[in-house]
Amino acid sequence: MKINPALIALSAVLFISACDNKPEVIDREPQDPLADQLANAGEVKLPPMVQASKTFRCKDNSLIFVDYMNDGTTANLRLEKKDASPVVLTAPEAGKPFVAEGYSVTGPGASIDATLPGKGTQSCEA
C-alpha cells in the first residue's frame, strides 16, 4: 500500500490545528477560608507562665502554696498541695498585693503577709 505524502501532511496539519496553544489559566481560590480574618485579627496575648512556685509556713503552722506568674500581676494560691484548685489572685500593678475576694498575698519575697478567709492576716515564711 502506497501512502501519499500529501495525505500525511494534511492529517498532521489538522492534528496540530486541533491543539489550543494558549496556556492554561488556573484560578486558585484561597487555601484557607479564614485567611482574611486572620490577617486582620488583633494580637494574641498568651496566658502568663509560672515564674516561681513557693511554699510558705504561716504563723499558725499551716502551709500555703503560691505560684507567682511572669506577668507580675497574677498569682495562684493553693491551701493544699495536691489536687487543690487554685485561687487566682491579681494585683492592680506589679509590686502591689495580689488579691481576690477574701484573700490577699504580698510577695514574691521569702516573707509574706497572707490574708485567708477565717484566719485573718498572718505572716508566712518560705
C-alpha positions as CSV (number, residue, x, y, z in Angstrom):
1,M,0.0,0.0,0.0
2,K,1.3,3.3,-1.0
3,I,0.7,6.3,1.3
4,N,0.5,9.7,-0.3
5,P,2.9,12.2,1.4
6,A,0.3,15.0,0.9
7,L,-2.2,13.0,2.9
8,I,0.2,12.6,5.8
9,A,1.0,16.3,5.7
10,L,-2.8,17.2,5.7
11,S,-3.5,14.9,8.6
12,A,-0.6,16.4,10.6
13,V,-1.8,20.0,9.9
14,L,-5.3,19.0,11.1
15,F,-3.9,17.3,14.2
16,I,-1.8,20.4,15.2
17,S,-4.6,22.9,14.5
18,A,-6.9,21.0,16.8
19,C,-4.5,21.8,19.7
20,D,-5.0,25.0,21.6
21,N,-1.6,26.5,22.3
22,K,-2.8,29.0,24.9
23,P,-1.5,28.4,28.4
24,E,-4.0,27.0,30.8
25,V,-5.1,29.5,33.5
26,I,-5.8,28.1,36.9
27,D,-7.9,30.3,39.1
28,R,-6.7,29.5,42.6
29,E,-9.0,30.1,45.5
30,P,-7.6,30.9,48.9
31,Q,-6.4,27.7,50.6
32,D,-7.7,29.0,54.0
33,P,-11.2,30.4,54.1
34,L,-10.3,32.3,57.2
35,A,-7.1,33.9,55.9
36,D,-8.6,37.4,55.6
37,Q,-10.0,37.2,59.1
38,L,-6.7,36.0,60.5
39,A,-4.8,38.7,58.7
40,N,-7.0,41.4,60.2
41,A,-7.1,39.8,63.7
42,G,-5.6,41.6,66.7
43,E,-2.5,40.5,68.6
44,V,-3.0,37.4,70.8
45,K,-2.0,37.7,74.4
46,L,-0.6,34.5,75.8
47,P,-1.6,33.4,79.3
48,P,1.1,34.0,82.0
49,M,3.5,31.3,82.9
50,V,4.7,30.3,86.3
51,Q,7.8,32.2,87.2
52,A,8.3,30.9,90.8
53,S,6.5,28.4,93.0
54,K,6.9,28.8,96.7
55,T,5.7,27.0,99.8
56,F,5.1,29.2,102.9
57,R,4.7,28.1,106.5
58,C,2.4,30.6,108.3
59,K,2.4,31.7,111.9
60,D,-0.4,29.2,112.8
61,N,1.8,26.4,111.4
62,S,-0.3,25.9,108.3
63,L,1.1,25.7,104.8
64,I,0.2,27.7,101.7
65,F,1.4,27.2,98.2
66,V,1.8,30.2,95.9
67,D,2.7,30.2,92.2
68,Y,3.8,33.6,91.0
69,M,3.3,34.3,87.3
70,N,5.7,36.0,85.0
71,D,3.3,38.9,84.2
72,G,3.9,40.3,87.8
73,T,0.2,40.8,88.4
74,T,-1.1,37.2,88.8
75,A,-0.6,34.6,91.4
76,N,-2.2,31.2,92.1
77,L,-2.8,30.3,95.8
78,R,-3.5,26.8,97.0
79,L,-4.2,25.7,100.6
80,E,-3.4,22.1,99.8
81,K,-0.5,20.8,97.7
82,K,-2.2,18.1,95.7
83,D,-5.4,18.2,93.7
84,A,-6.4,21.6,95.1
85,S,-8.0,24.1,92.8
86,P,-6.0,27.4,92.9
87,V,-7.5,30.7,93.9
88,V,-6.4,33.2,91.2
89,L,-5.1,36.4,92.8
90,T,-4.5,39.5,90.8
91,A,-2.7,42.8,91.5
92,P,-3.6,46.1,90.0
93,E,0.0,46.6,89.0
94,A,3.4,44.8,89.6
95,G,4.6,45.2,93.2
96,K,1.1,45.6,94.7
97,P,-0.5,42.8,96.8
98,F,-2.3,40.0,95.0
99,V,-6.0,40.0,96.0
100,A,-9.2,38.1,95.4
101,E,-12.4,38.0,97.4
102,G,-11.4,37.2,101.0
103,Y,-7.7,36.6,100.0
104,S,-4.6,38.8,99.9
105,V,-1.0,37.9,99.5
106,T,2.1,40.1,99.3
107,G,5.1,38.8,97.5
108,P,7.1,37.3,96.0
109,G,9.7,37.6,98.7
110,A,10.8,35.0,101.3
111,S,8.5,36.5,103.9
112,I,4.9,37.4,103.0
113,D,1.7,38.5,104.7
114,A,-1.3,36.4,103.8
115,T,-5.0,37.1,104.5
116,L,-7.1,34.0,104.3
117,P,-10.9,33.6,104.9
118,G,-11.5,32.6,108.6
119,K,-7.8,33.0,109.5
120,G,-7.2,36.7,109.2
121,T,-3.8,38.2,108.3
122,Q,-0.7,36.4,109.3
123,S,3.0,36.4,108.4
124,C,4.4,33.4,106.5
125,E,8.0,32.3,105.7
126,A,9.3,30.4,102.7
